[in-house]
């Protein structure tokens, strides 16, 4: 993976997140919960394969606001630091269907 690129599965997830935010006008709590749950349940997808800069560029590419981008990057850094994210209980077991490449 080049420093400026995301793995295909993460790229697809972020396309989904961007489309959901565009449809509602902002990133809704349930989409955040899905992302947090995936970061916890499929930790290997996010820990060593995703750089902060690549994810920042992708967030901008899918037109997330600076605030939304900052929040997602905080989730990534917590995940990569071995810390725990707590998604809403309805989404605790959620995983995106994309297979890690």
C-alpha positions as CSV (number, residue, x, y, z in Angstrom):
1,X,0.0,0.0,0.0
2,X,1.4,3.4,-0.9
3,X,1.2,6.1,1.7
4,X,-1.5,8.0,-0.2
5,X,-3.7,5.0,-0.8
6,X,-6.2,2.9,1.2
7,X,-6.7,-0.8,0.9
8,X,-9.7,-1.6,-1.4
9,X,-12.0,-2.8,1.5
10,X,-11.4,0.4,3.5
11,X,-11.8,2.5,0.4
12,X,-15.2,1.0,-0.2
13,X,-16.2,1.5,3.4
14,X,-15.3,5.1,3.3
15,X,-17.2,5.5,0.0
16,X,-20.3,4.2,1.9
17,X,-19.7,6.5,4.8
18,X,-19.4,9.5,2.4
19,X,-22.5,8.5,0.5
20,X,-24.5,8.1,3.8
21,X,-23.3,11.5,5.0
22,X,-24.2,13.1,1.7
23,X,-27.7,11.7,1.7
24,X,-28.5,13.0,5.1
25,X,-26.3,16.1,5.0
26,X,-24.1,15.0,7.9
27,X,-22.6,11.9,9.4
28,X,-25.4,10.3,11.4
29,X,-24.8,8.6,14.8
30,X,-25.6,5.1,13.4
31,X,-23.0,5.4,10.6
32,X,-20.5,6.4,13.2
33,X,-21.5,3.4,15.3
34,X,-21.1,1.1,12.4
35,X,-17.6,2.4,11.7
36,X,-16.6,2.2,15.4
37,X,-17.9,-1.4,15.5
38,X,-16.0,-2.4,12.4
39,X,-12.8,-0.9,13.8
40,X,-13.3,-3.1,17.0
41,X,-14.6,-6.3,15.4
42,X,-12.3,-6.3,12.4
43,X,-9.4,-4.6,14.0
44,X,-6.8,-6.1,11.6
45,X,-8.5,-4.2,8.8
46,X,-7.6,-0.8,10.4
47,X,-4.5,-1.3,12.6
48,X,-1.5,-1.8,10.3
49,X,-3.1,-1.3,6.8
50,X,-4.5,2.3,7.1
51,X,-2.4,5.4,7.5
52,X,-3.8,8.5,9.1
53,X,-2.9,10.7,6.1
54,X,-4.5,8.3,3.6
55,X,-7.7,8.2,5.6
56,X,-7.7,12.0,5.9
57,X,-7.4,12.3,2.1
58,X,-10.3,9.8,1.6
59,X,-12.5,11.6,4.1
60,X,-11.9,14.8,2.2
61,X,-12.5,13.0,-1.1
62,X,-15.9,11.8,0.0
63,X,-16.8,15.4,1.2
64,X,-16.9,14.8,5.0
65,X,-16.6,18.0,7.1
66,X,-13.5,18.8,9.0
67,X,-15.2,17.9,12.2
68,X,-16.4,14.5,10.9
69,X,-12.9,13.8,9.5
70,X,-11.3,14.7,12.8
71,X,-13.7,12.3,14.6
72,X,-13.0,9.4,12.3
73,X,-9.2,10.0,12.6
74,X,-9.5,9.9,16.4
75,X,-11.3,6.6,16.1
76,X,-8.5,5.3,13.9
77,X,-5.7,6.5,16.2
78,X,-7.5,5.0,19.2
79,X,-7.9,1.7,17.4
80,X,-4.3,1.7,16.3
81,X,-3.2,2.5,19.8
82,X,-4.9,-0.6,21.2
83,X,-7.7,1.4,22.8
84,X,-11.3,0.4,22.8
85,X,-14.1,2.1,21.0
86,X,-17.6,1.6,22.3
87,X,-20.2,1.6,19.5
88,X,-24.0,1.9,20.3
89,X,-25.3,-1.4,21.6
90,X,-27.4,-1.9,18.5
91,X,-24.3,-2.1,16.4
92,X,-21.8,-3.8,18.8
93,X,-21.4,-6.8,16.5
94,X,-21.6,-5.0,13.2
95,X,-19.0,-5.7,10.5
96,X,-18.8,-4.3,7.0
97,X,-19.1,-7.1,4.4
98,X,-15.9,-6.1,2.6
99,X,-13.2,-8.7,2.8
100,X,-9.8,-7.4,3.9
101,X,-7.4,-7.5,0.9
